[in-house]
Amino acid sequence: MERTTRIGRTVCTLILLLLAVNVSAVTYTKADSAKVVRLLEEGRKQREGTNLILFYANKLKGLPYVAATLEVNKSEELVVNLRQMDCATLVDNSLALTLTTRQKSVSFKDFCYWLERIRYREGKLDGYASRNHYFSQWVNSNTKLGLVEEIQEGAPFKATKKTDLHFMSQHSDKYPMLVSGGEKTIKLIRKYEEEVNGNDISYIPHSMLNKSRKELSCVQDGNILALVTKKDGLDVSHLGIAVWGKDGKLHLLNASSIHHKVVLEPMTLYQYMAKHPSQLGIRVVRIK
């Protein structure tokens, strides 16, 4: 197994990385950094107008699904893992690759810069609590940074849900870094939950997802889709990338625990969600 790079080991590499882009401590392997550069070089060669987030998400298809890929350190570091994916890291990595390419860079350090901005509150890693653990936090942070916008207007957005986040603070025993961080970290998590609670979120209900591309024109290829859940204390239960299939129906490109890999779901999103009754509909987020 390839050893993970940490500060105190390959010191020169990381010092250069920290000085160059002012990112926090980074956990990665040589295979990860090499793959990032290789993907960015491919992305740079794409024609102008290429749907980059969809291009990169497709490049990650087939990678094994592994849950909790960021929970590998005793203290929070920026984890770069291009060998395994969960639904959130698929979105984070695809978006970071896209933003790095827009910058016309093929640099691993630039990729790390964007990944940190995407993943953490106000774009800066400051301990475990600063990670955007909930999708609503992720959207708020990245909207403020000018990176994305949530689409909430239009005929298909027929349903609303008031955010009521409390799962992490009420189930802190399920999160080792919350346990080790103690009451101070739990209080921060609770504070950040409360900051987004009470907001009305508009979403497209499941019943609408069998409509045609014309009827759901607000959903475009490459949009980030978040599956709204009725599970107590959560806002969404799964993430993926929108793909309009050859069948004219909406599908989800996602890191799937069912297929055990990153895959374009062969079932339509309507059919997929019908098998998961706790999922209510979708939130739609677009790169600006």
N, C-alpha and C positions, 0 to 999 in steps of 0.2 A: 504493500500500500504506500502511495506517495505521501511523504510527510508534509503536513500543513505548515506553511510559512508563517512565522510569528515575529513580532518585535523581540529582539534579543537573540534571534537566530540569524536571518539574512539581514543584518542591520543596515548595511549600505543601501540595499535596494529600497527598504522601507523609509529610510531617512530621505532619500531622493524623492520618493513618492510624497512624503509628508510636506517637504519644502516646496515641491512643484505645484501642488494643487490644494494644500491646506486641508487634507482629509484626515480623519481619525485613524486609529490603528486598524490594520486590514488583515483579515484571515483569508488566505487563498493558497492554491497550489500552482506550481509551474504550468501544469496542464490547463488550469483555469485562465491564467494570464495569456498563455499562447493561443487558447481558443478565442478569447475576446479579441485579440489582435487579428487573428485570421478572419473572424466574422466581420470585423470592421473593415478590413481590406476588401472583402466581398461586397459589403454594403456600399463602399465608396464607388464601386464600379457600376452600380445600378443607374439606370436612366433617371433623369430628372422627372419627378412626379411619381416615382415608385412609392407604394404604400409601405413605408419602411418598417413600421411596427409589425405588420402582417408578414413582411419578408423575414424579419428576424424570428418571429414566433414559429414560422414554418421551418426555419433552420434548426429550431430546438426540438422539433417533433421526434419522437422515439426515445428521448431521454427518460430514464426511469423516474417514476413518481416516488418521492420520499418526503414524508411529513417532517415538519419542524427542522428544516435544513439550516435555520439561523441559530438554533439553540445548541451551539457547539463549544462555547467558551464560558468560563466562570464569570467574566465581566463582559459587557457589551463591546463588540468590535464590528466593523463593517465586514460582513461575510460575503465573499464572492465565490459562488459555486455554480459552475457551468456544466457540472457532471450529473447533477440531480436537481429535480425541481419539485416545488409544491405550487399550488395555484397562484399564490401571491408573488413568489419569486419569479415565476414565468412572466408575469406582468411587469414586475420591477426591472428584470434583466432586458426584456424586449424594449421597454421604454428608454432605459439607460443607453442601450445600443443605438436606438433611434436618435436620441438627443446628441450623442457623441458624433454620429455621422452627420447630422445637421451642422455641427461645428466644423465639419470637414477634417476630423481628427481620426487617426487610427491608433491612438495612444491608450494603453491600459490605465494610466494615471487619470486621464480625462474621463474614461468610463467610470472609474471609482468616484470621481467628483460628482458625476451625475447620479450615480447609484445612491450615494449618501444623501444628496438633495431630495431624491424621490422618496427614500425610505424613512426619513426622520423628520420629526416636527421642526418646521421652519428651516428644513434643509440641513440641520446640524445634529450630528450624533452627540448626545450628552447623557449617556447612561441608558439603561434598559427602558426606562419609562419614556424616553424621547422617541422611541420607535413608533411609527404609526401602526399600532396594533389593530385598530378597527378601520374598516374601509372609509367610514365617514371622516375619521381623522386624516386619512390618506388624501381624500378628495379636498378637504379644507386646506391642508398644508400646500398641496401642489397647485391648487387654484390661486392661493395667495402668492405663490412663487411665479405665477404666470405660465405654468407648464400645461395645465389641462383645464377643461371646462366641463361641468356636468350639464347634460341636456335634460331639461325638465318641463319643457313646454311643447305643446302639440297635441293633436287628437288622441294618439295612443296612450298618453300619460293620464290614465283614468283613475289611478289609485294613489293614495298617500299613506305614509306611515310616519308617526312621530318617533324620533330617535329616543331610545331609553337604554343606554349602554351601562351595563354593570356586571357583566359576566366575569371579567378578569378580577375586579376588586372583590367580588363575592365568592370567587373560587380561586383565590390566590394559591392554594395548596396544589393546584394543577400545573403551576408554572415555577419550575425550580429557581429561576432567577428572581422571581418575586419573593420566594421563600428566603433565599440568601440575602436579598436586598432589605428585608425587614419592613417594618411599618412605614418607614420614610418613603420607600419606593411604592408601597401599596397606596399611600396617601396621594402620591403624585399621579399614579394611574387613575385613582378615583377622581382627582381634580380634572384631569384631561378628559375623562368620560363625561363629567358634568358640563364641560365647556360646549359639547356638541349636543347634549340632551335637550329635548323639547323642540327641535327643529322638525318641520314638516318636509318630508322627502317625497317627491313625486316619482312614480315608477310605472312602467308598463306591466299591467297584470298578465298572469300566465294565459288567461283566456284570449288575449289579443295576439299571442305569439305565433299563431298558426296563419296569420295574415300574410299577404303577398309583400314583396319588396316595395312595391309602390305604396301600399297602405302603411308600411312601416319605414318610410323613407328617412325618418329621423335616425334610424340605426344604419350606420355605414360600415362597410368592411374595415376592419382594423380598430373599431371602437372597443373600448374596455367595457365589458359587461359584468355587473355585480348582481348576483342572485339574492334577492331580498328574502329574508327568512322570518318566520314567526317564532323562532326559538327565543326563549326569554333571555334578555340581556344582550342580545346580538343585533346587528343591523343586517349583515349579509352572511351567507354561509359558503360562498364559492365565487371565484373570479375566472374570467377567461377573455378571449378575443373574439369579436363578432366576425363571422364568415357567412356570406350568402352563397348557398350551395347551388349546384347545377339543377337541383330540383326546385329552385326558386324559393326555398325556405331558409330560415335563419338557423345556423348551426354555431356550435361553440368549440373553438380551439382552446384546449385547456390541459393542465396537468391533472390527470384523472386518477383518482384512487381506485376506480372501478377497472380501468384498463391497465393500471400500474405503469403508466407512461404519459408523456405529452402526446396528445392525439387530437385530431379533428374528429369530434364526436359524430359517428355515422348517423345517429338518430337526430332528428330536428330538435331544436331547443325546446319546442313545445312538447314533443314526445319525451324528451329527457326529464323535463320538470314534472310531467305527469306522474313519473315514477318516484318523485320526491315531494310528497304532499306538504312538507313544511316550507317549501319554496313558493313564494307568493308571486314573483315577477322579477323584472330586471331594472336596474339603474344603468344609465348610459353615460359614459364619460369619453370625451374626445380630446386628443392632443391638440393644443392650440398651435 
